[in-house]
Amino acid sequence: MPPLLVLAGSLVGIAFVRWAFRSAGRINQELDEARSAIFAEPQPVELPTLRQDPVTGAYRPG
């Protein structure tokens, strides 16, 4: 009986390691897709600097 338990335990361990390896691969693939989607977005146009209007004191693009 004990050799059967050792065999069953080792099979369960192998199945768990296989499941964990596949899950890690799937998660890494999803992360790579998300990273590439972020870098594929167009970069925003450079925003103009704000300058203070001497009359009103308000800041305006210029």
N, C-alpha and C positions, 0 to 999 in steps of 0.2 A: 504494500500500500504506500509506504513512503516514497519509493521511486516514482510512483504515479503522481503523487503530489508535487514532487520536484519538477517533473515533466510539465504538469499543468501550470505550475507557477512560472516556469521559464517561457511557456507559450504565451501566457498572459503578459509577461514582461516584454516579450518581443512585439506583441500586438500593440502594447502601450507606446513603446518607443517608435514604432512605425507610424502610429496615429499622431504622436507629437511632432515627428519630423515632417509629415505632410501638412499639419496645421501651421508649423513655422514657415514652411515654404509658401503656403497660401497667404499668410499674413504679410510676409515679405513682398510678395507679388502685388498685393493691394497697396502697400506702402509705396512701392516703386511707381505704381500707376498714379497715386495721389501726388507724389513729388513731381513727376513729369507733367501732370496737369497744371500744377502751380507754375512751373517754369514755362509752360506753353502759352500762358496768358499774356496778352500784349502788355508791355510795360507802359505805365502812365506817362503822359506827356509831361515834360518838366514844368512845374508850376512857376508862375512868375513870382518874383519877390515882392514883398509888400513894402511900400514906402509911406512915410507919414506925410499927410497933406499939411503944409505949414499954416493954412488958414483955419481949417476945422480941427486939426489934430487927429483926424481919423486916418486909419491905415487903408491904403488902396493899392491895387496891383499897379505896378508901373516900372 
